[in-house]
Amino acid sequence: MFILTKIADLVQIIPEDFEKEASQAIEDNINAKYANRVIQKIGLCICLYDLLSASEGLIGHGTGLVNVNVEFRLIVFRPFKHEVLTGKISSATPEGIRIRTEFFKDILVPANRLPQGSVFNDNEQVFTWVTEDATLYFDSHETVRIRVEEETWHDQAPTKATGGENDQDDGEKDKHAPYGIIASMEESGLGPCLWWDGGEEEEEES
């Protein structure tokens, strides 16, 4: 689920941070720049893991900023293919079910990757799985197990506006999360944990 990735960058220390220890000022700068940011084809940056090296600081001409070349490692969220994760259902549409974790919300389980026999209930806005014995619900806020199938990447670089009347509308339509995960709940053991773990919990209590 988490990986370490090495990055080299230029850190600029502002005069207000000169009272800090040099290493602390550098670490604060890196976390402010990278924490909760998606780097294309790398993943969602969580925080600094360690500082590998730092050059002597050079004061920029006319700015007062101290420029330091650094090399460091970041903790990055990027699950591997077929990894099983636990999250909670945040919403559902005919397209599929949205899943969130404590720090990541761009996970989609498409309708065609739910158990066979799953249907969308328009009135309650939830999916149900109809079996021979019962109708089971994918309720909102339910804890679920999912399996990672694919990743989606969208470059968030700004595009040049043309000045047309529909520019704003088109921009809204084209908005995508910079990093997303496509997952499935097709196999036994996946889906709401209550379905699979409830029986074991009852046996333990008895």
N, C-alpha and C positions, 0 to 999 in steps of 0.2 A: 504493500500500500504506500509506503514511504520510501523514498530513495534519497541519496546524497548526490548533489551535482556541483561540480567545481566551476567557478566563474571568475574571470578577471575583469576589473572595472576601475574607473577613475572616481575616487571619492573626494568631494569638496567639503571641507570643514568650515563652517561659518564662524566669525569672530566670537559670537555668543557662546560657542562651545569650547573656546580655548581654555576655560577654567577646568574642564574635564580632563581626566587621564586620556592620553592620545588613543590608546586602544579602545577605551569606552566610547569616545567620540566617533571613532570609525565604525564600531559595532552599531551604535545608535543610528548612524547615517545609513548603513546597509539595511538594517531592519525597516527603517522608515521608507526606503526606496523599493524594497522587494517584498516585504510581508504582504500577503493576500493579493499578490500580483501573479497573473498567468504569463509564463514565458512560452512562446510558441514551440511546440514539439518537445517541451521539457516537462511542464506541468504547473500546478498551483504552488507557489512558494509559501512556505509556512513561516520559517524564521531562519536566522543565521545559526549554523552548527559550530563552525570554528573559523578563525582567521589564520590563513596559512602564511601569508607574507604581506609586508607593507613597505613601500619605498619611503625615502626621506620626503618630508613635506616641502612643497615649493609654493611660495606666495604668488598668487596671480596678480599681474600688473593692473593696478587701478581698481581691483575688486576687494582686496583684503581676504579673499578666500584662500585656504591652504589646500593645494591639490596633492592627493596621495594615490599612487597606483597600488592597488591591493589585489590579492588573490584569496579567495575564501570558498567555503562550502556551505550550501544551503540545504535545509530539509525541504523536500518537495513531495507533494501529494500526487502520485501517479500510479494507480493500481495496474497490475499486469493483467493481460488477457486471461479470462476464465477464473480470476480471483473471486472468491465469495466475500461480499461485504454485507454489513448490517446497517440499515438506515430506517427512516420512518416515511410513511406515505404523506406527502404534502397536498396533493391534489390529483384529480383524474379528469380526463376528457376522452372523447371517442378515439383520439390519437393514441392514448396510453396513460400510464401512471407516472407521476413525478415523484421522485424519491429525494430526500435530503439527509445529510449527516450533520454532525454538530458544526461543521465549518464549510460544507460544500453542498450546493443545492441543484446543480445542473446535471441530474441523472434522470434518464427517461427509460422506462420499460415500455416499449411499443406494444400495442394491442396484440400483434401477431406473435409476441414472445411471452404471452401469458399462457397458463395451462389451457389445453384444448377444451372448449366448452365454456370459456369465459365470455361474458357479454357485458355491455355497458348499460347501466340503468340510468336513463335520462332524468327521471324524477329525483333520485337520490344522489346523482352525480358520482356514482361509484361503480366499480366493476364487481361482478359476481361470478363465481365458478360453480356451474351447475353440474353436479355429479348424480349418479344413480341413487345415492342415499341422502343427499342434502344439498342445500344451496349455501355456499360459503361466500363471505363478503371480504373485499379488500378495503377495509374501513380507513378513513383518514386518521392520521397520527398513529396508525398501527405499526409496530416494529416488524420489519421484514428482512429476509435474506434474499440477496440478488447476486447474480453472476455477471461479471463484466464481459461484454462481448466486443464492443468497438469503442473507439475514441472519435470525437469530432473536434476540429480546430477551425477557428475563424479569426483571421487577422483583423485587429481592431484599429488599424491605421486609419486616420481620418481621410475621407474622400473629398474631392473638390466640388463645391456646390456650383450648379449651373445657373442658379437664379430663377428657375422655373417655379410655377405655382405649386407643383406637386413634389418639390424637393423634400419638404418636411415629411410628407406622407410616405414617400419612398424610403426615407431613412428609417422611419418607424418599422416598415415592413421588413427591411433587410437586417434588423438588429438580431444578432445571435450572440450567445455566450461565447467568450473566447475559447473556452475548453469545456467540453461536455462528455458524458459517458452514456453509452447505450448498453443497457443491461437486459437480463431475462429472468423469468421466474417459471420456466417451463418444466423443470425437473422436480422430482420428489425431494422434499427438504427445503425447497425454495418457496418464497412467498411469506405470508404472515407466520411469525414464529409460533404463535398460539396454536396454529393448526397442528404443527408437528411436535411441539414441546409440551402441549397441554396434558397429553396422556401420561408422559413421563412424570410431570409434576404431581399429578393426582396419585400415581403409584407410590411416589416417594412419601407423600403426606399420609397415605394409608399404611 
